[in-house]
Amino acid sequence: MQRLLTISIPTYNRAVFLDHQLAWLFKAIQGFEDQCEIFVSDNCSTDHTPQIIQQWQDRFQTTLFRWNRNDENVGLMNNIGCCIRAAAGKFVWVIGDDDPINEKAIAYIIQTLSESADLTWLNLNFSCRDGINNTLIFERCYPVDSDYVDSNGRAVFEACLRHNNSGVGVMTAQVYRTTLVQQALAAWPDLTNGEAQVYWTGFCAFHGSVKISPDTYLEYIAGTASWMRDKKQLLRMHYTYLPEVYAKISEVGYSKNFCRSLVINHFLGNNWRVFLGAIRRWPMLTLTIMSRYLLLVYRVCLYPNWRFTKFL
């Protein structure tokens, strides 16, 4: 019998964090063991991650627990892709190995998925904290007060992007209908884009009903991820990943005018200090990225029948 929910955890060389997250999961899943499966994808860790996984697999005796170890480090996005492709549940929830999650999150998710047969995307509202100075950035990502399912997923996704585009790209906040997010991966299999989660969310939202929880069920810690400490990755995120995703979602069915507005607002609101810092460190790389970024902005803004083209 198909389980209702696959809970997947991609991990790499973070055995201590994974141990803590699996301890949370062991407690939070009580009462829902037969409705869930657990899948852990180890991205060829060199620490004692395999031992931690094996120890917890032995403890989750009443829950289906599977795990995979990649033959080599395939990168974060490809490891997340492994989690999605391996999901056998009706819905899939990929969680970070270090994200603080409320113990009541699983109960809320199971209840919502059980009551909403046509749901394609569930967004868990979350708070955000600056991981560098430990200050709260915001208490709730989306100002939703009613706990209801909206049949117009397309409109909800568009509203989310206008309000706070980062909210649809926070991995642990998204629960997807498995068949749809797997279709999204098949439609755009190139996982070099670090913001592909936004595309997956838009794809799932476009094809059915959606829900945003009024209560927060996790806290996103900003500024501590390893890729955020990689200045070249930050450069690509600003001038490659997001504008590429904004153009790509036009292929899902979102209007070109909407996608054009996203690209324009991105251009007008971008943090150009990233560019100024990068041009001093890596002039050739930065000029290559910026020239292709500006070409995309030019094409999207001036040509009504523009089509998505991967530009880096």
Secondary structure, DSSP 4 states (H G I P E B T S, - for coil): ---SEEEEEEESS-HHHHHHHHHHHHHHTTT-GGGEEEEEEE---SSSHHHHHHHHHHH-TTSEEEEEE-SS---HHHHHHHHHHH--SSEEEE--TT--B-TTHHHHHHHHHHH-TTEEEEEEEEEEEETTT--EEES-SS-------BS-HHHHHHHHHHHHGGGGT-GGGEEEEHHHHHHHHHHS--TT-TTHHHHHHHHHHHTSEEEEEEEEEEEEEET-SGGGG-HHHHHHIIIIIHHHHHHHGGGTT--HHHHHHHHHHHHHH--HHHHHHHHHH-HHHHHHHHHHHHHHHHHHHH-TT-------
